[in-house]
Amino acid sequence: MSAATRLPTIVGLITTSVAIVGATRLPTVRDFLSSYLGPNGTRLLALLFALVNLKNLPGLWHIRVLRGIIYQLYLQPTTQRPKHLFAPMITSSYNTPYDCDYNFHKSNSTYFQDLDVARANLVGCIVRTGLARLNKGDEAGLPKEAAQAKGKYIVALGGVSCFFQRQIEPLQQFEIFTRLLSWDRKWVYFVSHIVKKGAIKPDSFVLQPWKKSKRRSHEVRKEEEDLTKHIFATSVARYVFKKGRMTINPEIVLERSHLLPPRPAGVGLPPRTESVPATPAVAETPAPNGASATPEAVVAEIETKLSEAADKSSELDDDWTWDDMEQERLRGLSIATHFDALSAVHGELRAGEVLGQYGDYW
C-alpha cells in the first residue's frame, strides 16, 4: 500500500505518538505510571524500547561489523576448502521497530546496514589468508610495480545494489545468505539473499562441523523446489583489491587464500587489470587482450568460455577441478556483468535546469 493511501493512518500515528510523549511529562500521568511500574517506570519503558532496538543504538553497527571481521580474520578455527568457494554464509537478524518506515515494514535504507554485517563476515573469511600473505611479502605473480607501491594490500567496497521482493514485518526475523558470485580482472562480486528465518535448512555447516542440520531425515530437497518464494530481497555487491592506487587481480588474492583448485599446466597468473575511467560515457569492461569491450561482447565471450569449461568440467562431485571452478565463475560473471554495466549511469549527471533545492527540515 502506498504512503499516499496510508496518509490518514500515518498522521494519526504521529499525532498519537506526540500525545503519548507529551502526556508522560504530566505529573498525574507520571504518578499513574509509578503506581503500576514503580518509581522508575518511565525509565523502565525507555530501557525496554532500547533493548528491542538494540542493533540501532549508536555504535552498535560498528560493533556488529567489526565483530564479524575480527572473528573471521583471527578466531575462525576452520579453514575453507576450494570446493566450498561458492558456498553461502548465513547471518541472522531481525526487523526492529526503529527499522520500520511509515508503511510499517522494514525501510529500504536499513537493508544496507544488515548487508554490511553479512558481507563483513564472508569477505573476512575469504581474504584473511590471502591479504596476510601479500602484506608479508608473498608477491609472486604480481608486477614489480606492486612491490614498489606504498601502503598495504586492502579490500574495498566498490558498489552495491538491492532488489526488493517482499516486505519484512515489524520484529520479523530473517537470515542473509551471502556467497561469492564471481570475479573478473578487477572486481570480485558477492550476492546476498535475505530470506525468512528457518525457511531454508542447510544440509551441513562447513566451517562449523559441530552444528547438525535441522533437516529431518525424511525431508529430501526436491530439484524443482523454488527457493525464491522465501526471498525478501536480493543484493549484489562488488569489491576491489588495492595497494595504494594499484588494482590487484582478485584471482591473485583467492589463490593466496588457498581457495582455488590446482592451476593447470599452461594457465599462468593473470596480469593486473587496466584502470577504468571514473565516469565512463559507455559501460566498459576490460577485455582479455587489454582493450575495452561492450557488455554485449563480454557476455558473448563469457558464454563461449562457459561452454568450453562445461565440456572440461569434472563429472565427480568430490573432484573439484580448475575447470569446475571456472565454469561456476563464468556462470556467475554472466550475471555480474550486467550489474557492472550500470556504472555507465555516472555519465547521466545533468547540471542544467533543476526542479528545486530543499533541505532535510525546511
Secondary structure by P-SEA (a helix, b strand, c coil): cccccaaaaaaaaaaaaaaaaaaaacaaaaaaaaaccccaaaaaaaaaaaaaacccccaaaaaaaaaaaaaaacccccccccccccbbbbbbcccccccccccccccccaaaaaaaaaaaaaaaaacaaaaaaaaaccccccccccccccccccccccbbbbbbccccccccccccccccccccccbbbbbbbbccccccccccccccccccccccccbbbbccccccccccbbbbbbbbbbcccccccaaaaaaaacccccccccccccccccccccccccccccccccccccaaaaaaaaaaaaaaaaaacccccccccaaaaaaaaaaaaaaaaaaaaccccccccccccccccccccc
